[in-house]
Amino acid sequence: MSESAVSHQLRVLRNLRLVSYRKESRKVYYQLQDHHVLTLYNAVAEHLDEEVAPS
């Protein structure tokens, strides 16, 4: 993903108040605003990693 695409996605997440950020000089650090988002992400990732049972 290009830097500009990542920057755009982070801006969307900030606008949705899903992440917060802080600047130090020219660096920007992002952090999840709500631990529930990480819980949901982990649940989805775990589900995707499960093997699909044959029908």
PDB file as gemmi writes it, atoms N, CA and C in Angstrom:
CRYST1    1.000    1.000    1.000  90.00  90.00  90.00 P 1                      
ATOM      1  N   MET A   1       0.844  -1.172   0.000  1.00  0.00           N  
ATOM      2  CA  MET A   1       0.000   0.000   0.000  1.00  0.00           C  
ATOM      3  C   MET A   1       0.892   1.239   0.000  1.00  0.00           C  
ATOM      4  N   SER A   2       0.533   2.217  -0.747  1.00  0.00           N  
ATOM      5  CA  SER A   2       1.344   3.434  -0.809  1.00  0.00           C  
ATOM      6  C   SER A   2       1.185   4.254   0.476  1.00  0.00           C  
ATOM      7  N   GLU A   3       2.154   5.122   0.717  1.00  0.00           N  
ATOM      8  CA  GLU A   3       2.095   5.984   1.913  1.00  0.00           C  
ATOM      9  C   GLU A   3       0.842   6.842   1.898  1.00  0.00           C  
ATOM     10  N   SER A   4       0.476   7.345   0.740  1.00  0.00           N  
ATOM     11  CA  SER A   4      -0.694   8.212   0.669  1.00  0.00           C  
ATOM     12  C   SER A   4      -1.967   7.422   0.959  1.00  0.00           C  
ATOM     13  N   ALA A   5      -2.030   6.160   0.534  1.00  0.00           N  
ATOM     14  CA  ALA A   5      -3.206   5.323   0.816  1.00  0.00           C  
ATOM     15  C   ALA A   5      -3.298   5.023   2.314  1.00  0.00           C  
ATOM     16  N   VAL A   6      -2.167   4.737   2.935  1.00  0.00           N  
ATOM     17  CA  VAL A   6      -2.148   4.480   4.380  1.00  0.00           C  
ATOM     18  C   VAL A   6      -2.571   5.741   5.122  1.00  0.00           C  
ATOM     19  N   SER A   7      -2.045   6.874   4.713  1.00  0.00           N  
ATOM     20  CA  SER A   7      -2.382   8.148   5.335  1.00  0.00           C  
ATOM     21  C   SER A   7      -3.883   8.408   5.234  1.00  0.00           C  
ATOM     22  N   HIS A   8      -4.446   8.134   4.093  1.00  0.00           N  
ATOM     23  CA  HIS A   8      -5.889   8.321   3.891  1.00  0.00           C  
ATOM     24  C   HIS A   8      -6.687   7.409   4.821  1.00  0.00           C  
ATOM     25  N   GLN A   9      -6.302   6.141   4.905  1.00  0.00           N  
ATOM     26  CA  GLN A   9      -7.008   5.192   5.762  1.00  0.00           C  
ATOM     27  C   GLN A   9      -6.917   5.605   7.229  1.00  0.00           C  
ATOM     28  N   LEU A  10      -5.749   6.074   7.661  1.00  0.00           N  
ATOM     29  CA  LEU A  10      -5.590   6.528   9.043  1.00  0.00           C  
ATOM     30  C   LEU A  10      -6.451   7.754   9.318  1.00  0.00           C  
ATOM     31  N   ARG A  11      -6.566   8.644   8.340  1.00  0.00           N  
ATOM     32  CA  ARG A  11      -7.418   9.818   8.491  1.00  0.00           C  
ATOM     33  C   ARG A  11      -8.880   9.404   8.655  1.00  0.00           C  
ATOM     34  N   VAL A  12      -9.315   8.412   7.883  1.00  0.00           N  
ATOM     35  CA  VAL A  12     -10.683   7.897   8.005  1.00  0.00           C  
ATOM     36  C   VAL A  12     -10.899   7.329   9.406  1.00  0.00           C  
ATOM     37  N   LEU A  13      -9.938   6.540   9.889  1.00  0.00           N  
ATOM     38  CA  LEU A  13     -10.057   5.961  11.232  1.00  0.00           C  
ATOM     39  C   LEU A  13     -10.084   7.046  12.308  1.00  0.00           C  
ATOM     40  N   ARG A  14      -9.294   8.106  12.137  1.00  0.00           N  
ATOM     41  CA  ARG A  14      -9.317   9.228  13.083  1.00  0.00           C  
ATOM     42  C   ARG A  14     -10.682   9.906  13.073  1.00  0.00           C  
ATOM     43  N   ASN A  15     -11.220  10.150  11.884  1.00  0.00           N  
ATOM     44  CA  ASN A  15     -12.524  10.803  11.772  1.00  0.00           C  
ATOM     45  C   ASN A  15     -13.632   9.970  12.408  1.00  0.00           C  
ATOM     46  N   LEU A  16     -13.482   8.655  12.379  1.00  0.00           N  
ATOM     47  CA  LEU A  16     -14.458   7.758  13.009  1.00  0.00           C  
ATOM     48  C   LEU A  16     -14.195   7.582  14.500  1.00  0.00           C  
ATOM     49  N   ARG A  17     -13.139   8.235  14.969  1.00  0.00           N  
ATOM     50  CA  ARG A  17     -12.702   8.162  16.374  1.00  0.00           C  
ATOM     51  C   ARG A  17     -12.356   6.741  16.804  1.00  0.00           C  
ATOM     52  N   LEU A  18     -11.803   5.972  15.879  1.00  0.00           N  
ATOM     53  CA  LEU A  18     -11.351   4.619  16.207  1.00  0.00           C  
ATOM     54  C   LEU A  18      -9.883   4.616  16.619  1.00  0.00           C  
ATOM     55  N   VAL A  19      -9.145   5.624  16.184  1.00  0.00           N  
ATOM     56  CA  VAL A  19      -7.752   5.761  16.593  1.00  0.00           C  
ATOM     57  C   VAL A  19      -7.499   7.194  17.047  1.00  0.00           C  
ATOM     58  N   SER A  20      -6.521   7.335  17.919  1.00  0.00           N  
ATOM     59  CA  SER A  20      -6.043   8.663  18.303  1.00  0.00           C  
ATOM     60  C   SER A  20      -4.606   8.772  17.795  1.00  0.00           C  
ATOM     61  N   TYR A  21      -4.100   9.973  17.807  1.00  0.00           N  
ATOM     62  CA  TYR A  21      -2.722  10.141  17.334  1.00  0.00           C  
ATOM     63  C   TYR A  21      -2.036  11.254  18.105  1.00  0.00           C  
ATOM     64  N   ARG A  22      -0.739  11.194  18.071  1.00  0.00           N  
ATOM     65  CA  ARG A  22       0.075  12.263  18.644  1.00  0.00           C  
ATOM     66  C   ARG A  22       1.277  12.456  17.741  1.00  0.00           C  
ATOM     67  N   LYS A  23       1.719  13.706  17.661  1.00  0.00           N  
ATOM     68  CA  LYS A  23       2.866  14.039  16.826  1.00  0.00           C  
ATOM     69  C   LYS A  23       4.065  14.315  17.710  1.00  0.00           C  
ATOM     70  N   GLU A  24       5.193  13.817  17.276  1.00  0.00           N  
ATOM     71  CA  GLU A  24       6.482  14.141  17.887  1.00  0.00           C  
ATOM     72  C   GLU A  24       7.410  14.502  16.737  1.00  0.00           C  
ATOM     73  N   SER A  25       7.669  15.766  16.621  1.00  0.00           N  
ATOM     74  CA  SER A  25       8.483  16.261  15.524  1.00  0.00           C  
ATOM     75  C   SER A  25       7.781  15.911  14.215  1.00  0.00           C  
ATOM     76  N   ARG A  26       8.446  15.154  13.353  1.00  0.00           N  
ATOM     77  CA  ARG A  26       7.843  14.782  12.071  1.00  0.00           C  
ATOM     78  C   ARG A  26       7.168  13.416  12.112  1.00  0.00           C  
ATOM     79  N   LYS A  27       7.235  12.743  13.249  1.00  0.00           N  
ATOM     80  CA  LYS A  27       6.630  11.413  13.373  1.00  0.00           C  
ATOM     81  C   LYS A  27       5.234  11.523  13.976  1.00  0.00           C  
ATOM     82  N   VAL A  28       4.355  10.627  13.534  1.00  0.00           N  
ATOM     83  CA  VAL A  28       3.000  10.570  14.066  1.00  0.00           C  
ATOM     84  C   VAL A  28       2.778   9.153  14.588  1.00  0.00           C  
ATOM     85  N   TYR A  29       2.261   9.053  15.805  1.00  0.00           N  
ATOM     86  CA  TYR A  29       2.006   7.764  16.439  1.00  0.00           C  
ATOM     87  C   TYR A  29       0.496   7.590  16.596  1.00  0.00           C  
ATOM     88  N   TYR A  30      -0.009   6.434  16.185  1.00  0.00           N  
ATOM     89  CA  TYR A  30      -1.436   6.141  16.262  1.00  0.00           C  
ATOM     90  C   TYR A  30      -1.690   5.076  17.312  1.00  0.00           C  
ATOM     91  N   GLN A  31      -2.870   5.166  17.927  1.00  0.00           N  
ATOM     92  CA  GLN A  31      -3.247   4.203  18.964  1.00  0.00           C  
ATOM     93  C   GLN A  31      -4.748   3.961  18.866  1.00  0.00           C  
ATOM     94  N   LEU A  32      -5.150   2.713  19.075  1.00  0.00           N  
ATOM     95  CA  LEU A  32      -6.576   2.416  19.091  1.00  0.00           C  
ATOM     96  C   LEU A  32      -7.241   3.170  20.227  1.00  0.00           C  
ATOM     97  N   GLN A  33      -8.406   3.737  19.951  1.00  0.00           N  
ATOM     98  CA  GLN A  33      -9.145   4.473  20.966  1.00  0.00           C  
ATOM     99  C   GLN A  33      -9.919   3.545  21.888  1.00  0.00           C  
ATOM    100  N   ASP A  34     -10.336   2.401  21.372  1.00  0.00           N  
ATOM    101  CA  ASP A  34     -11.247   1.531  22.111  1.00  0.00           C  
ATOM    102  C   ASP A  34     -10.751   0.089  22.002  1.00  0.00           C  
ATOM    103  N   HIS A  35     -10.537  -0.547  23.143  1.00  0.00           N  
ATOM    104  CA  HIS A  35     -10.026  -1.920  23.115  1.00  0.00           C  
ATOM    105  C   HIS A  35     -11.010  -2.886  22.469  1.00  0.00           C  
ATOM    106  N   HIS A  36     -12.293  -2.511  22.363  1.00  0.00           N  
ATOM    107  CA  HIS A  36     -13.279  -3.381  21.726  1.00  0.00           C  
ATOM    108  C   HIS A  36     -12.952  -3.591  20.243  1.00  0.00           C  
ATOM    109  N   VAL A  37     -12.359  -2.598  19.613  1.00  0.00           N  
ATOM    110  CA  VAL A  37     -11.983  -2.716  18.203  1.00  0.00           C  
ATOM    111  C   VAL A  37     -10.952  -3.821  18.041  1.00  0.00           C  
ATOM    112  N   LEU A  38      -9.972  -3.864  18.917  1.00  0.00           N  
ATOM    113  CA  LEU A  38      -8.947  -4.910  18.855  1.00  0.00           C  
ATOM    114  C   LEU A  38      -9.565  -6.276  19.121  1.00  0.00           C  
ATOM    115  N   THR A  39     -10.501  -6.359  20.056  1.00  0.00           N  
ATOM    116  CA  THR A  39     -11.182  -7.613  20.349  1.00  0.00           C  
ATOM    117  C   THR A  39     -11.933  -8.109  19.114  1.00  0.00           C  
ATOM    118  N   LEU A  40     -12.639  -7.207  18.439  1.00  0.00           N  
ATOM    119  CA  LEU A  40     -13.360  -7.578  17.213  1.00  0.00           C  
ATOM    120  C   LEU A  40     -12.395  -8.028  16.120  1.00  0.00           C  
ATOM    121  N   TYR A  41     -11.316  -7.273  15.950  1.00  0.00           N  
ATOM    122  CA  TYR A  41     -10.314  -7.623  14.942  1.00  0.00           C  
ATOM    123  C   TYR A  41      -9.761  -9.021  15.202  1.00  0.00           C  
ATOM    124  N   ASN A  42      -9.399  -9.297  16.453  1.00  0.00           N  
ATOM    125  CA  ASN A  42      -8.841 -10.605  16.792  1.00  0.00           C  
ATOM    126  C   ASN A  42      -9.840 -11.721  16.546  1.00  0.00           C  
ATOM    127  N   ALA A  43     -11.123 -11.478  16.841  1.00  0.00           N  
ATOM    128  CA  ALA A  43     -12.159 -12.482  16.605  1.00  0.00           C  
ATOM    129  C   ALA A  43     -12.293 -12.777  15.113  1.00  0.00           C  
ATOM    130  N   VAL A  44     -12.270 -11.744  14.291  1.00  0.00           N  
ATOM    131  CA  VAL A  44     -12.377 -11.936  12.837  1.00  0.00           C  
ATOM    132  C   VAL A  44     -11.139 -12.662  12.307  1.00  0.00           C  
ATOM    133  N   ALA A  45      -9.953 -12.249  12.750  1.00  0.00           N  
ATOM    134  CA  ALA A  45      -8.713 -12.886  12.294  1.00  0.00           C  
ATOM    135  C   ALA A  45      -8.696 -14.359  12.686  1.00  0.00           C  
ATOM    136  N   GLU A  46      -9.131 -14.659  13.908  1.00  0.00           N  
ATOM    137  CA  GLU A  46      -9.170 -16.051  14.368  1.00  0.00           C  
ATOM    138  C   GLU A  46     -10.154 -16.852  13.520  1.00  0.00           C  
ATOM    139  N   HIS A  47     -11.301 -16.279  13.222  1.00  0.00           N  
ATOM    140  CA  HIS A  47     -12.301 -16.952  12.395  1.00  0.00           C  
ATOM    141  C   HIS A  47     -11.754 -17.243  10.999  1.00  0.00           C  
ATOM    142  N   LEU A  48     -11.048 -16.280  10.421  1.00  0.00           N  
ATOM    143  CA  LEU A  48     -10.499 -16.470   9.079  1.00  0.00           C  
ATOM    144  C   LEU A  48      -9.407 -17.522   9.055  1.00  0.00           C  
ATOM    145  N   ASP A  49      -8.719 -17.704  10.179  1.00  0.00           N  
ATOM    146  CA  ASP A  49      -7.642 -18.704  10.262  1.00  0.00           C  
ATOM    147  C   ASP A  49      -8.171 -20.120  10.453  1.00  0.00           C  
ATOM    148  N   GLU A  50      -9.443 -20.255  10.858  1.00  0.00           N  
ATOM    149  CA  GLU A  50     -10.009 -21.587  11.073  1.00  0.00           C  
ATOM    150  C   GLU A  50     -10.130 -22.307   9.747  1.00  0.00           C  
ATOM    151  N   GLU A  51      -9.909 -23.600   9.783  1.00  0.00           N  
ATOM    152  CA  GLU A  51     -10.087 -24.396   8.577  1.00  0.00           C  
ATOM    153  C   GLU A  51     -11.566 -24.556   8.315  1.00  0.00           C  
ATOM    154  N   VAL A  52     -11.926 -24.490   7.052  1.00  0.00           N  
ATOM    155  CA  VAL A  52     -13.323 -24.677   6.686  1.00  0.00           C  
ATOM    156  C   VAL A  52     -13.603 -26.161   6.627  1.00  0.00           C  
ATOM    157  N   ALA A  53     -14.629 -26.593   7.354  1.00  0.00           N  
ATOM    158  CA  ALA A  53     -14.991 -28.023   7.379  1.00  0.00           C  
ATOM    159  C   ALA A  53     -15.640 -28.388   6.048  1.00  0.00           C  
ATOM    160  N   PRO A  54     -15.271 -29.568   5.490  1.00  0.00           N  
ATOM    161  CA  PRO A  54     -15.889 -29.984   4.227  1.00  0.00           C  
ATOM    162  C   PRO A  54     -17.382 -30.257   4.434  1.00  0.00           C  
ATOM    163  N   SER A  55     -18.190 -29.951   3.396  1.00  0.00           N  
ATOM    164  CA  SER A  55     -19.625 -30.188   3.539  1.00  0.00           C  
ATOM    165  C   SER A  55     -20.046 -31.557   3.113  1.00  0.00           C  
TER     166      SER A  55                                                      
END                                                                             
